[in-house]
């Protein structure tokens, strides 16, 4: 039996779940791991009722010589980054599920950790209770990964699921997500794709040891998705999901976040409600998918405790060596298939005009369907074969100016 | 950099995949883990062409002082068990994906390993390339698991998928599986559920540290499943899957293998072809699912190499301590919901007679549908609420004897 003392900084949803789960499962954890976890102190700015010794001063944890592992559960960059760095400098291992601080500052954090010969683990930062980072780092160590992509934001998946299942528009589904507590009062971080971009950056860093500037990640949220798009997508065998995508190309990475049409036969298509799932492709393993709850106190506590035990039992490999700088491919260069919905007068020659522009710009059409006509205006849905984004943009620019086209209503990538 | 020499005993599909993947991915593995893997020798009874030094004598590997990890890739119990035990006694760690030897002899193998202070890992034994055992042992260490169940046999999943998608009968789908190389000439181990029972035993041992006698596992294959059952199940929102189920009850375990109706909304329902998926429930994580290729040389090699690296880098926890004896609940005591299909004359009073028997035996009916009538014979599908197996059996015994019932065509559990 090994006694390990921890301190928890930030005692909100996640921090208190960690404390509570350790209290309830301590015997089971000890039996399974040989580690006797003791929560020595918990800290929060605001006074909290807790089973454990409580402080409002984080340095009582950071400087406590009896604490060997600090759990950072504040969230956000400041003051979380400062506490993480000071804990590391004080020789403490750090476990966190803070996606923002890891996405933005992992390189610096790793550097300090290595100098102090301690570890930083952050399994809970992507996919909540899903052990995806551990899988990428340890269980797939024999593989050359080519792609890691998936549904990493529960809020937007809930919204898209409700739109799909109940025929809601975006704003109605968002209201529902807020009522359920799945979306925050200011939902921007989720619906505009920032949260997913942080996670995409972390997946890229862990899967490919790539130093990725999160600001360079192409990011598109779900606010433009309408029920009409979801309905047409469904008719041709697709569901709409917000994906974080990391792909290894020859000497660069594709890292991007955007909505995509996912074939109904793809395992990601069945991931509904606020669940997350990450799909991994590599040689020799082929294809794997990891599915589970992407957020919430309890699932995240599961990830944090496994990190704590990994550090405590010495079974965590140090995530070592500097991250390699890996250029992120410009979105203009990325190739994808596309769904385009546009509105045009319902008259002879319209399609011919559009098709001509696509042909001139070497954009190849896979299928065209004329959908409902209201008044004299027809909705046309066009599926495109793989095309480089810049060629598509050039074609759409011209099409937008055609007198026979009223408007391009939406353009969505196809997985 | 750490140099680690391995030997591979058994150079068929799995063994040669391990050799080949190490040859191709050695640099990537070294970069990710700091371990330089060298395949020092490979062994097979039959001469094989290989890139590595070859022997037909396994003791050239078992007794080689320069080899620290032995990969056993022979399969079956004999002589694999002998080689595993002798390698352990010679101070070598052992990595294997041999489900049969692990299901039948894990206790003995662990005992010898502990005496010799070496490790045995067997990630590839369940779910092929899916890192499920690692997840159960390390990533979910903070959890109290309640259920682990899933699709662990690719052959039967392929057969059931083809029956469902193409309207085939069992024998036709089996022929297709044989033609594809997914089913062996003698398919008994797969279609009668033996393979799944081995994996159920291993899941029970790893998830609950339970010593499970695999012979006590209730086991039912898929040979009785007809397209008619699949069709009726689909009409009421279910798919038919062969499941391995491990559930923790108060002081005992349920461990069983049988076909089951799975709701189409359950993540397991979307697992088709020869893929595997394992679903895990526990506190605090909630629900997770791990999906991937359940067999084949390359996926299994991915699992074996991650085990090798875990041992080599010291990040594998020793799967230590004796397994606890855990009584396996008698199948008679297990509660489940059921689907019952029977044939009866299409006349007044038949349903009343059947319903009366169920009521007397305290078996509660959830729904009854009369399906097609051929001649004067009607097919009746009955869905039952949760009932203890022994009560159901008693009721069915009486119903079978009713003059108004021609035959009970099938009885399938509902997940």
Interface residues (C-beta under 8 A of the other chain):
Chain A: X17 X21 X22 X24 X25 X28 X29 X31 X32 X33 X34 X123 X129 X130 X131 X134 X135 X137 X138 X139 X140 X141 X142 X143 X144 X209 X265 X267 X269 X270 X271 X272 X282 X283 X284 X285 X286 X287 X288 X289 X290 X291 X292 X293 X296 X297 X298 X299 X301 X302 X303 X304 X305 X306 X308 X309 X310 X313 X314 X315 X316 X317 X320
Chain B: X17 X21 X22 X24 X25 X28 X29 X31 X32 X33 X34 X123 X129 X130 X131 X134 X135 X137 X138 X139 X140 X141 X142 X143 X144 X209 X265 X267 X269 X270 X271 X272 X282 X283 X284 X285 X286 X287 X288 X289 X290 X291 X292 X293 X296 X297 X298 X299 X301 X302 X303 X304 X305 X306 X308 X309 X310 X313 X314 X315 X316 X317 X320
